């Protein structure tokens, strides 16, 4: 009997979506296993179980793993199929032999580097929140950007009830009615840069992702894609591993910082009683 695997892994391995997106599809009741609405935690045998996402039957892929970089133009949604009939990135990679899906997101009004793959494990590793793989953006705003604004963007702002992680922020050009910044984030919250700028009264008129980790968009033209090199792939995997380790060390340091005063207070209380 074949070993069963998690349902979201099979969906990702078939090139339908990343594991996180697959879990969302399952939660929305769009996935069925042998005619039954699937649940989170279900396991399947890819060789014998019939799995459908919507009206599409999944067929296990034995094809090679593909890792590409797409220069997404503005006006395209980051999805392989859009119920509202909007232009989606699937149209830009329809000449890729294997079926690929996006790693993470770029909103409709943003442009730039978008990774795509048919490797669910890779997508999960790069896009998982705890990986904190850096993403660099060129951000153009209408208003003047002050030193105080740069400091706040860098140190963190409260958006959606939660502080953003520290970011690397530099002013690239400053004109009368237009400023350009380079911002590197270490987290991937929804429309984060736009919300951060909005918090400071800045109106974003152009947002372009120029790098993920050490992998840069370079001179790739809008709407075109290319394969990642072996060096770029290794660099991304290393970035995910290093960032995750760094996050663990930071969490341990924060835990110790909270615990130490408690120990000291306890010691001081003892001395006070003597």
Backbone as CSV, one residue per row, in Angstrom:
resi,resn,N_x,N_y,N_z,CA_x,CA_y,CA_z,C_x,C_y,C_z
1,UNK,0.852,-1.203,0.000,0.000,0.000,0.000,0.886,1.251,0.000
2,UNK,0.576,2.199,-0.882,1.385,3.411,-0.993,1.232,4.276,0.260
3,UNK,2.291,4.985,0.601,2.257,5.875,1.766,1.420,7.103,1.449
4,UNK,0.529,7.464,2.377,-0.319,8.623,2.162,0.422,9.904,2.536
5,UNK,0.054,10.986,1.851,0.663,12.284,2.118,-0.432,13.290,2.442
6,UNK,-0.048,14.395,3.040,-1.022,15.437,3.360,-1.634,15.990,2.066
7,UNK,-2.920,16.293,2.145,-3.659,16.752,0.967,-3.060,18.026,0.388
8,UNK,-2.679,18.986,1.254,-2.138,20.241,0.751,-0.799,20.038,0.035
9,UNK,-0.053,19.017,0.446,1.209,18.712,-0.237,0.928,18.191,-1.643
10,UNK,-0.087,17.328,-1.788,-0.413,16.814,-3.118,-0.850,17.948,-4.042
11,UNK,-1.679,18.867,-3.513,-2.138,19.997,-4.325,-0.957,20.833,-4.795
12,UNK,-0.004,21.075,-3.871,1.188,21.850,-4.237,2.048,21.092,-5.237
13,UNK,2.221,19.781,-5.023,3.043,18.978,-5.924,2.454,18.904,-7.329
14,UNK,1.142,19.087,-7.432,0.487,19.068,-8.747,0.538,20.436,-9.430
15,UNK,1.168,21.409,-8.775,1.341,22.724,-9.386,0.099,23.574,-9.380
16,UNK,-0.839,23.305,-8.464,-2.071,24.087,-8.402,-1.885,25.347,-7.567
17,UNK,-1.213,25.209,-6.432,-1.014,26.345,-5.523,0.044,25.975,-4.500
18,UNK,0.515,26.985,-3.771,1.442,26.710,-2.676,0.686,25.989,-1.567
19,UNK,1.422,25.454,-0.590,0.756,24.731,0.502,-0.182,25.633,1.288
20,UNK,0.244,26.853,1.552,-0.610,27.775,2.312,-1.878,28.100,1.545
21,UNK,-1.753,28.332,0.243,-2.933,28.594,-0.584,-3.798,27.346,-0.673
22,UNK,-3.169,26.164,-0.724,-3.916,24.907,-0.772,-4.753,24.744,0.489
23,UNK,-4.181,25.100,1.636,-4.930,25.018,2.888,-6.139,25.944,2.852
24,UNK,-5.969,27.118,2.251,-7.085,28.057,2.127,-8.185,27.470,1.252
25,UNK,-7.795,26.828,0.144,-8.774,26.203,-0.747,-9.546,25.102,-0.021
26,UNK,-8.838,24.329,0.811,-9.489,23.267,1.589,-10.482,23.869,2.575
27,UNK,-10.060,24.919,3.284,-10.927,25.565,4.273,-12.172,26.156,3.620
28,UNK,-12.046,26.597,2.362,-13.181,27.185,1.643,-14.108,26.125,1.043
29,UNK,-13.765,24.848,1.245,-14.613,23.772,0.756,-14.530,23.524,-0.737
30,UNK,-13.420,23.974,-1.348,-13.270,23.837,-2.795,-12.553,22.554,-3.212
31,UNK,-12.133,21.756,-2.217,-11.378,20.533,-2.510,-12.202,19.320,-2.080
32,UNK,-12.241,18.312,-2.950,-12.946,17.063,-2.635,-12.006,15.878,-2.813
33,UNK,-12.166,14.884,-1.939,-11.409,13.635,-2.037,-12.418,12.500,-2.197
34,UNK,-12.360,11.852,-3.352,-13.301,10.765,-3.661,-14.751,11.219,-3.488
35,UNK,-15.018,12.457,-3.910,-16.371,12.999,-3.870,-16.770,13.649,-2.564
36,UNK,-15.957,13.510,-1.522,-16.260,14.073,-0.209,-15.507,15.387,-0.007
37,UNK,-16.196,16.388,0.573,-15.535,17.670,0.853,-14.394,17.434,1.823
38,UNK,-13.209,17.866,1.458,-12.006,17.602,2.252,-11.933,18.491,3.479
39,UNK,-11.145,18.050,4.448,-10.903,18.795,5.677,-9.395,18.962,5.867
40,UNK,-9.008,20.041,6.578,-7.600,20.225,6.924,-7.133,19.012,7.737
41,UNK,-5.992,18.451,7.373,-5.467,17.289,8.065,-5.675,15.993,7.307
42,UNK,-6.516,16.035,6.252,-6.740,14.834,5.447,-5.456,14.389,4.769
43,UNK,-5.284,13.078,4.647,-4.164,12.514,3.909,-4.708,11.683,2.747
44,UNK,-3.953,11.626,1.656,-4.423,10.934,0.459,-3.307,10.082,-0.141
45,UNK,-3.735,9.122,-0.938,-2.819,8.322,-1.747,-2.912,8.869,-3.168
46,UNK,-1.898,9.592,-3.645,-1.975,10.208,-4.978,-2.262,9.216,-6.093
47,UNK,-1.865,7.957,-5.896,-2.039,6.966,-6.944,-3.463,6.429,-7.041
48,UNK,-4.209,6.439,-5.925,-5.532,5.815,-5.940,-6.691,6.740,-5.599
49,UNK,-6.449,7.797,-4.812,-7.534,8.693,-4.434,-7.820,9.718,-5.528
50,UNK,-9.096,10.009,-5.737,-9.502,11.022,-6.716,-9.645,12.352,-5.994
51,UNK,-8.794,13.309,-6.348,-8.801,14.627,-5.719,-9.171,15.679,-6.760
52,UNK,-10.140,16.529,-6.410,-10.547,17.603,-7.312,-10.484,18.944,-6.595
53,UNK,-10.059,19.965,-7.336,-10.090,21.346,-6.848,-11.031,22.089,-7.776
54,UNK,-12.209,22.433,-7.256,-13.253,22.956,-8.136,-13.702,21.844,-9.071
55,UNK,-13.633,22.113,-10.354,-14.007,21.096,-11.333,-12.794,20.382,-11.916
56,UNK,-11.602,20.724,-11.419,-10.367,20.178,-11.987,-9.891,18.953,-11.204
57,UNK,-9.654,17.863,-11.920,-9.118,16.661,-11.295,-7.598,16.753,-11.267
58,UNK,-7.031,16.446,-10.103,-5.581,16.539,-9.956,-4.907,15.271,-10.481
59,UNK,-3.846,15.499,-11.231,-3.043,14.395,-11.761,-1.629,14.568,-11.233
60,UNK,-1.119,13.613,-10.447,0.245,13.735,-9.906,1.264,13.981,-11.012
61,UNK,2.176,14.919,-10.752,3.179,15.271,-11.750,4.491,14.536,-11.490
62,UNK,5.059,14.039,-12.549,6.391,13.427,-12.461,7.410,14.271,-13.218
63,UNK,7.012,15.511,-13.517,7.863,16.385,-14.317,8.977,16.992,-13.466
64,UNK,9.912,17.637,-14.122,11.027,18.270,-13.434,10.535,19.462,-12.617
65,UNK,11.286,19.807,-11.597,10.975,20.978,-10.796,11.427,22.228,-11.541
66,UNK,10.590,23.249,-11.497,10.839,24.476,-12.247,10.850,25.660,-11.280
67,UNK,11.820,26.564,-11.470,11.942,27.751,-10.629,12.208,28.933,-11.556
68,UNK,11.256,29.855,-11.627,11.417,30.974,-12.556,11.200,32.316,-11.853
69,UNK,11.667,33.350,-12.523,11.453,34.728,-12.110,10.620,35.409,-13.188
70,UNK,9.508,36.021,-12.784,8.652,36.774,-13.703,8.712,38.253,-13.351
71,UNK,8.773,39.105,-14.373,8.636,40.545,-14.147,7.161,40.885,-14.322
72,UNK,6.435,40.915,-13.207,4.995,41.163,-13.256,4.705,42.634,-13.529
73,UNK,3.903,42.926,-14.543,3.507,44.312,-14.784,2.347,44.706,-13.860
74,UNK,2.094,45.994,-13.762,0.901,46.449,-13.052,-0.344,46.006,-13.809
75,UNK,-1.429,45.817,-13.056,-2.691,45.445,-13.698,-2.968,43.957,-13.729
76,UNK,-2.000,43.135,-13.275,-2.174,41.684,-13.237,-2.319,41.227,-11.784
77,UNK,-3.287,40.339,-11.528,-3.435,39.789,-10.181,-2.555,38.547,-10.052
78,UNK,-2.054,38.337,-8.825,-1.139,37.223,-8.596,-1.926,35.957,-8.292
79,UNK,-2.482,35.376,-9.320,-3.238,34.133,-9.204,-3.200,33.433,-10.555
80,UNK,-3.506,32.143,-10.547,-3.494,31.382,-11.792,-4.862,31.359,-12.454
81,UNK,-5.885,31.816,-11.716,-7.244,31.834,-12.258,-8.037,32.861,-11.473
82,UNK,-8.756,33.742,-12.149,-9.477,34.799,-11.452,-10.965,34.731,-11.773
83,UNK,-11.782,34.593,-10.732,-13.228,34.453,-10.913,-13.860,35.725,-11.458
84,UNK,-13.183,36.872,-11.282,-13.729,38.147,-11.750,-13.305,38.473,-13.175
85,UNK,-12.527,37.585,-13.780,-12.124,37.797,-15.165,-11.004,38.802,-15.351
86,UNK,-10.292,39.134,-14.272,-9.182,40.081,-14.388,-7.953,39.388,-14.982
87,UNK,-7.045,40.190,-15.508,-5.807,39.635,-16.044,-4.996,39.025,-14.896
88,UNK,-4.494,37.801,-15.087,-3.718,37.151,-14.027,-2.369,36.675,-14.578
89,UNK,-1.441,36.432,-13.678,-0.068,36.120,-14.078,0.023,34.818,-14.879
90,UNK,-1.014,33.972,-14.786,-1.011,32.720,-15.556,-0.853,32.992,-17.049
91,UNK,-1.404,34.113,-17.518,-1.324,34.471,-18.935,0.117,34.739,-19.371
92,UNK,0.948,35.153,-18.423,2.322,35.539,-18.748,3.277,34.355,-18.767
93,UNK,2.832,33.213,-18.213,3.700,32.028,-18.150,3.049,30.830,-18.841
94,UNK,2.132,31.106,-19.768,1.437,29.998,-20.429,2.345,29.221,-21.382
95,UNK,3.535,29.749,-21.644,4.494,29.015,-22.482,5.502,28.213,-21.655
96,UNK,5.306,28.182,-20.323,6.119,27.300,-19.481,5.511,25.900,-19.576
97,UNK,6.327,24.906,-19.905,5.806,23.561,-20.128,5.125,22.994,-18.892
98,UNK,5.744,23.162,-17.728,5.160,22.677,-16.487,4.198,23.725,-15.923
99,UNK,3.209,23.269,-15.179,2.281,24.197,-14.547,2.936,24.757,-13.291
100,UNK,3.088,26.069,-13.235,3.723,26.721,-12.096,2.718,27.615,-11.380
101,UNK,3.056,28.013,-10.154,2.203,28.906,-9.372,3.085,29.929,-8.666
102,UNK,2.501,31.058,-8.223,3.296,32.116,-7.591,3.782,31.740,-6.200
103,UNK,4.975,32.235,-5.869,5.525,32.114,-4.517,5.278,33.456,-3.837
104,UNK,4.297,33.513,-2.949,3.934,34.791,-2.353,3.073,35.605,-3.296
105,UNK,2.992,36.923,-3.018,2.080,37.765,-3.793,2.710,39.112,-4.129
106,UNK,2.172,39.719,-5.176,2.364,41.138,-5.488,0.973,41.647,-5.833
107,UNK,0.516,42.720,-5.175,-0.854,43.146,-5.436,-1.009,43.675,-6.862
108,UNK,-2.237,43.850,-7.258,-2.562,44.192,-8.658,-1.877,45.471,-9.129
109,UNK,-1.748,46.444,-8.225,-1.173,47.742,-8.607,0.341,47.791,-8.478
110,UNK,0.948,46.686,-8.047,2.402,46.638,-7.898,3.029,45.856,-9.045
111,UNK,4.324,46.014,-9.202,5.036,45.354,-10.298,6.367,44.814,-9.787
112,UNK,7.046,44.077,-10.684,8.390,43.647,-10.331,8.553,42.156,-10.203
113,UNK,9.543,41.761,-9.402,9.994,40.383,-9.320,8.970,39.494,-8.592
114,UNK,8.529,38.458,-9.296,7.632,37.457,-8.720,8.211,36.083,-9.009
115,UNK,8.500,35.324,-7.946,8.995,33.964,-8.122,7.823,33.035,-8.404
116,UNK,8.047,32.029,-9.275,7.023,31.041,-9.573,7.692,29.671,-9.671
117,UNK,6.942,28.626,-9.312,7.519,27.284,-9.268,6.424,26.238,-9.332
118,UNK,6.811,24.982,-9.451,5.886,23.864,-9.266,6.337,23.004,-8.080
119,UNK,7.248,23.554,-7.287,7.813,22.866,-6.121,7.166,23.424,-4.856
120,UNK,6.209,22.675,-4.296,5.497,23.150,-3.119,6.377,23.339,-1.908
121,UNK,7.364,22.460,-1.722,8.269,22.581,-0.577,9.086,23.865,-0.660
122,UNK,9.582,24.175,-1.857,10.353,25.404,-2.060,9.485,26.626,-1.778
123,UNK,8.272,26.641,-2.326,7.376,27.782,-2.134,7.070,27.998,-0.664
124,UNK,6.811,26.912,0.048,6.495,27.013,1.473,7.693,27.535,2.263
125,UNK,8.873,27.077,1.901,10.086,27.482,2.622,10.394,28.964,2.411
126,UNK,10.196,29.461,1.206,10.519,30.856,0.909,9.460,31.813,1.432
127,UNK,8.183,31.423,1.349,7.108,32.353,1.678,6.583,32.225,3.096
128,UNK,6.987,31.200,3.841,6.469,31.017,5.196,6.878,32.208,6.074
129,UNK,5.937,32.718,6.892,6.235,33.902,7.718,7.485,33.782,8.572
130,UNK,7.802,32.579,9.080,8.957,32.466,9.970,10.288,32.492,9.220
131,UNK,10.240,32.392,7.886,11.485,32.431,7.110,12.081,33.832,7.044
132,UNK,11.228,34.847,6.955,11.670,36.242,6.923,12.703,36.491,5.816
133,UNK,12.494,35.911,4.637,13.372,36.190,3.506,13.133,37.640,3.072
134,UNK,14.193,38.405,2.919,14.049,39.831,2.615,13.481,40.067,1.215
135,UNK,12.741,41.163,1.092,12.194,41.598,-0.202,12.438,43.095,-0.318
136,UNK,13.026,43.498,-1.435,13.413,44.894,-1.622,12.522,45.554,-2.673
137,UNK,12.091,46.794,-2.386,11.156,47.515,-3.247,11.677,48.922,-3.549
138,UNK,11.352,49.399,-4.734,11.561,50.799,-5.105,10.190,51.473,-5.003
139,UNK,10.081,52.439,-4.091,8.788,53.029,-3.755,8.775,54.507,-4.113
140,UNK,7.844,54.898,-4.959,7.718,56.297,-5.367,6.476,56.898,-4.725
141,UNK,6.650,58.041,-4.051,5.522,58.727,-3.398,5.432,60.163,-3.909
142,UNK,4.250,60.775,-3.758,4.048,62.146,-4.256,4.664,63.192,-3.328
143,UNK,4.560,62.962,-2.033,4.933,63.988,-1.069,6.432,63.974,-0.762
144,UNK,6.849,64.987,-0.023,8.215,65.046,0.464,8.384,64.068,1.636
145,UNK,9.496,63.371,1.663,9.780,62.413,2.734,10.802,63.043,3.676
146,UNK,10.448,63.143,4.947,11.337,63.756,5.934,12.211,62.697,6.612
147,UNK,13.232,63.161,7.318,14.098,62.247,8.066,13.307,61.504,9.144
148,UNK,12.344,62.204,9.737,11.509,61.575,10.760,10.683,60.438,10.156
149,UNK,10.161,60.644,8.953,9.393,59.595,8.274,10.269,58.387,7.961
150,UNK,11.481,58.649,7.491,12.407,57.556,7.191,12.708,56.740,8.449
151,UNK,12.876,57.448,9.569,13.172,56.766,10.830,11.993,55.899,11.266
152,UNK,10.783,56.415,11.135,9.600,55.659,11.536,9.395,54.430,10.651
153,UNK,9.598,54.597,9.351,9.481,53.453,8.436,10.507,52.389,8.784
154,UNK,11.700,52.844,9.161,12.789,51.936,9.479,12.563,51.211,10.803
155,UNK,12.119,51.943,11.817,11.986,51.383,13.164,10.736,50.528,13.324
156,UNK,9.681,50.831,12.560,8.445,50.069,12.663,7.249,50.965,12.940
157,UNK,6.111,50.581,12.365,4.866,51.334,12.543,3.750,50.373,12.927
158,UNK,2.727,50.914,13.583,1.569,50.112,13.940,0.583,50.104,12.769
159,UNK,0.386,48.942,12.150,-0.627,48.800,11.105,-1.447,47.547,11.395
160,UNK,-2.735,47.652,11.209,-3.646,46.532,11.473,-3.467,45.983,12.883
161,UNK,-3.180,46.886,13.828,-3.075,46.486,15.224,-1.798,45.766,15.597
162,UNK,-0.784,45.799,14.718,0.471,45.096,15.006,1.646,45.899,14.468
163,UNK,2.734,45.952,15.250,3.925,46.673,14.821,4.632,45.916,13.701
164,UNK,5.139,46.668,12.732,5.934,46.050,11.674,7.348,45.795,12.196
165,UNK,8.016,44.818,11.607,9.406,44.555,11.963,10.284,45.685,11.436
166,UNK,11.448,45.912,12.040,12.383,46.916,11.499,12.705,46.628,10.038
167,UNK,12.863,47.697,9.258,13.134,47.577,7.820,14.349,48.431,7.471
168,UNK,14.953,48.135,6.326,16.048,48.964,5.816,15.439,49.972,4.845
169,UNK,15.613,51.267,5.126,14.975,52.318,4.325,16.008,53.357,3.919
170,UNK,16.058,53.668,2.628,16.975,54.693,2.117,16.239,55.599,1.140
171,UNK,16.572,56.878,1.184,16.017,57.837,0.227,16.909,57.834,-1.012
172,UNK,16.323,57.527,-2.171,17.090,57.415,-3.417,17.147,58.751,-4.141
173,UNK,15.976,59.347,-4.389,15.915,60.665,-5.037,14.849,61.508,-4.359
174,UNK,15.066,62.831,-4.380,14.125,63.758,-3.758,13.909,64.939,-4.688
175,UNK,12.685,65.085,-5.179,12.326,66.199,-6.056,11.186,66.979,-5.414
176,UNK,10.725,68.027,-6.091,9.725,68.913,-5.492,8.433,68.183,-5.137
177,UNK,7.903,67.386,-6.066,6.637,66.696,-5.823,6.766,65.181,-5.961
178,UNK,7.964,64.670,-5.688,8.179,63.237,-5.922,9.428,62.782,-5.189
179,UNK,9.290,61.712,-4.414,10.438,61.116,-3.744,10.462,59.620,-4.016
180,UNK,11.665,59.070,-4.133,11.822,57.636,-4.362,12.637,57.051,-3.214
181,UNK,12.099,55.983,-2.622,12.785,55.292,-1.531,13.074,53.850,-1.935
182,UNK,14.089,53.273,-1.300,14.320,51.833,-1.391,14.027,51.259,-0.017
183,UNK,13.099,50.311,0.035,12.679,49.717,1.304,12.861,48.201,1.236
184,UNK,13.565,47.647,2.216,13.732,46.196,2.317,12.980,45.703,3.541
185,UNK,12.010,44.823,3.299,11.196,44.250,4.370,11.691,42.852,4.718
186,UNK,11.417,42.446,5.954,11.786,41.107,6.413,10.551,40.332,6.880
187,UNK,9.416,40.761,6.394,8.151,40.071,6.641,7.264,40.308,5.421
188,UNK,6.148,39.574,5.332,5.333,39.666,4.129,3.864,39.886,4.415
189,UNK,3.522,40.973,5.081,2.126,41.252,5.400,1.410,41.893,4.210
190,UNK,0.106,41.741,4.164,-0.700,42.195,3.033,-0.597,43.711,2.829
191,UNK,-0.173,44.103,1.621,-0.065,45.532,1.231,0.701,46.339,2.285
192,UNK,1.751,45.756,2.820,2.437,46.348,3.966,3.025,47.720,3.680
193,UNK,3.766,47.852,2.577,4.407,49.147,2.301,3.364,50.231,2.073
194,UNK,2.319,49.914,1.349,1.267,50.913,1.107,0.633,51.362,2.424
195,UNK,0.402,50.423,3.331,-0.209,50.772,4.618,0.754,51.568,5.496
196,UNK,2.031,51.233,5.445,3.017,51.978,6.218,3.098,53.420,5.734
197,UNK,3.130,53.583,4.428,3.192,54.938,3.860,1.912,55.716,4.150
198,UNK,0.787,55.041,4.056,-0.499,55.690,4.349,-0.536,56.192,5.787
199,UNK,0.059,55.426,6.700,0.099,55.814,8.107,0.836,57.137,8.292
200,UNK,1.775,57.427,7.386,2.556,58.670,7.467,2.046,59.752,6.514
201,UNK,0.905,59.487,5.872,0.331,60.474,4.953,1.004,60.516,3.600
202,UNK,1.691,59.436,3.239,2.380,59.372,1.952,1.547,58.584,0.946
203,UNK,1.413,59.129,-0.248,0.616,58.503,-1.301,1.539,57.764,-2.266
204,UNK,1.490,56.431,-2.271,2.347,55.626,-3.146,1.790,55.670,-4.573
205,UNK,2.625,56.113,-5.513,2.187,56.157,-6.909,2.854,55.068,-7.754
206,UNK,3.907,54.450,-7.221,4.527,53.326,-7.918,5.261,52.449,-6.905
207,UNK,5.072,51.137,-7.051,5.706,50.190,-6.133,6.240,49.027,-6.955
208,UNK,7.566,48.862,-6.895,8.218,47.848,-7.721,9.150,46.990,-6.864
209,UNK,8.928,45.672,-6.870,9.829,44.774,-6.154,11.042,44.517,-7.037
210,UNK,12.217,44.778,-6.490,13.446,44.658,-7.274,14.314,43.474,-6.880
211,UNK,14.042,42.878,-5.704,14.860,41.744,-5.264,14.122,40.913,-4.226
212,UNK,14.428,39.620,-4.216,14.008,38.709,-3.153,15.286,38.059,-2.644
213,UNK,15.609,38.281,-1.375,16.903,37.851,-0.884,17.995,38.537,-1.699
214,UNK,18.964,37.756,-2.184,20.033,38.311,-3.025,19.734,38.170,-4.514
215,UNK,18.543,37.688,-4.847,18.169,37.504,-6.254,17.516,38.784,-6.763
216,UNK,18.113,39.383,-7.805,17.663,40.685,-8.291,16.941,40.578,-9.626
217,UNK,15.979,41.492,-9.823,15.203,41.538,-11.066,16.086,41.878,-12.254
218,UNK,17.021,42.778,-12.056,17.944,43.158,-13.124,17.235,43.802,-14.302
219,UNK,17.630,43.424,-15.510,17.124,44.043,-16.733,16.000,43.236,-17.395
220,UNK,15.430,42.280,-16.668,14.327,41.488,-17.221,13.152,42.413,-17.558
221,UNK,12.642,42.299,-18.785,11.588,43.194,-19.251,10.232,42.809,-18.662
222,UNK,9.346,43.816,-18.573,7.994,43.573,-18.059,7.284,42.497,-18.868
223,UNK,6.618,41.585,-18.152,5.854,40.532,-18.813,6.678,39.333,-19.221
224,UNK,8.008,39.400,-19.054,8.863,38.289,-19.448,9.323,37.509,-18.211
225,UNK,9.775,36.273,-18.443,10.250,35.425,-17.360,11.543,34.732,-17.781
226,UNK,12.257,34.233,-16.778,13.456,33.436,-17.048,13.644,32.434,-15.922
227,UNK,14.387,31.371,-16.198,14.709,30.388,-15.169,15.702,30.985,-14.165
228,UNK,15.569,30.592,-12.906,16.574,30.956,-11.917,17.822,30.116,-12.160
229,UNK,18.982,30.710,-11.933,20.228,29.951,-12.046,20.394,29.077,-10.807
230,UNK,21.284,28.119,-10.883,21.557,27.261,-9.725,22.060,28.088,-8.548
231,UNK,22.904,29.088,-8.839,23.428,29.945,-7.766,22.303,30.740,-7.103
232,UNK,21.362,31.249,-7.903,20.240,32.017,-7.358,19.356,31.127,-6.491
233,UNK,19.133,29.920,-6.943,18.304,28.978,-6.191,18.956,28.639,-4.852
234,UNK,20.249,28.359,-4.882,20.969,28.058,-3.643,20.942,29.257,-2.691
235,UNK,21.079,30.461,-3.260,21.076,31.671,-2.448,19.739,31.858,-1.739
236,UNK,18.634,31.598,-2.441,17.311,31.741,-1.843,17.097,30.738,-0.716
237,UNK,17.508,29.503,-0.948,17.348,28.475,0.078,18.195,28.806,1.304
238,UNK,19.397,29.321,1.065,20.263,29.715,2.176,19.661,30.887,2.937
239,UNK,19.072,31.846,2.228,18.452,33.004,2.871,17.324,32.569,3.792
240,UNK,16.514,31.618,3.334,15.400,31.130,4.146,15.908,30.462,5.410
241,UNK,16.969,29.688,5.277,17.520,28.965,6.422,18.174,29.918,7.420
242,UNK,18.960,30.865,6.895,19.650,31.819,7.763,18.651,32.712,8.481
243,UNK,17.623,33.189,7.741,16.631,34.077,8.340,15.840,33.375,9.427
244,UNK,15.507,32.104,9.195,14.765,31.338,10.198,15.610,31.148,11.459
245,UNK,16.899,30.849,11.280,17.797,30.675,12.431,17.947,31.981,13.201
246,UNK,18.055,33.077,12.455,18.205,34.392,13.084,16.972,34.735,13.915
247,UNK,15.781,34.374,13.370,14.545,34.640,14.082,14.469,33.848,15.388
248,UNK,14.933,32.581,15.354,14.929,31.748,16.553,15.843,32.343,17.622
249,UNK,17.029,32.822,17.184,17.962,33.420,18.142,17.377,34.682,18.763
250,UNK,16.685,35.471,17.931,16.072,36.705,18.426,14.970,36.398,19.435
251,UNK,14.191,35.344,19.175,13.110,34.962,20.087,13.679,34.510,21.431
252,UNK,14.778,33.731,21.382,15.409,33.263,22.621,15.976,34.431,23.411
253,UNK,16.582,35.390,22.692,17.150,36.564,23.363,16.056,37.382,24.036
254,UNK,14.914,37.519,23.341,13.798,38.276,23.902,13.248,37.585,25.145
255,UNK,13.202,36.253,25.103,12.710,35.473,26.242,13.615,35.667,27.451
256,UNK,14.926,35.648,27.219,15.873,35.852,28.314,15.764,37.256,28.882
257,UNK,15.561,38.230,27.983,15.465,39.621,28.417,14.262,39.820,29.333
258,UNK,13.180,39.088,29.064,11.991,39.183,29.911,12.217,38.469,31.232
259,UNK,12.964,37.375,31.182,13.135,36.518,32.364,14.144,37.091,33.356
260,UNK,15.191,37.731,32.866,16.263,38.218,33.743,15.772,39.174,34.829
261,UNK,14.965,40.203,34.465,14.502,41.111,35.517,13.740,40.377,36.603
262,UNK,12.992,39.347,36.216,12.229,38.572,37.201,13.171,37.905,38.189
263,UNK,14.270,37.314,37.660,15.253,36.652,38.530,15.908,37.681,39.457
264,UNK,16.260,38.839,38.881,16.922,39.867,39.681,16.004,40.384,40.783
265,UNK,14.721,40.578,40.420,13.763,41.061,41.401,13.599,40.062,42.538
266,UNK,13.598,38.780,42.166,13.461,37.733,43.171,14.645,37.769,44.134
267,UNK,15.859,37.957,43.531,17.073,38.029,44.337,17.026,39.239,45.263
268,UNK,16.583,40.392,44.707,16.510,41.613,45.496,15.506,41.488,46.630
269,UNK,14.388,40.773,46.335,13.372,40.594,47.367,13.911,39.787,48.540
270,UNK,14.767,38.769,48.212,15.367,37.950,49.248,16.269,38.809,50.147
271,UNK,17.066,39.664,49.457,17.994,40.519,50.209,17.229,41.485,51.116
272,UNK,16.076,41.938,50.577,15.294,42.880,51.360,14.712,42.264,52.611
273,UNK,14.470,40.936,52.553,13.886,40.265,53.721,14.944,39.967,54.789
274,UNK,16.261,39.946,54.373,17.312,39.610,55.339,17.636,40.806,56.233
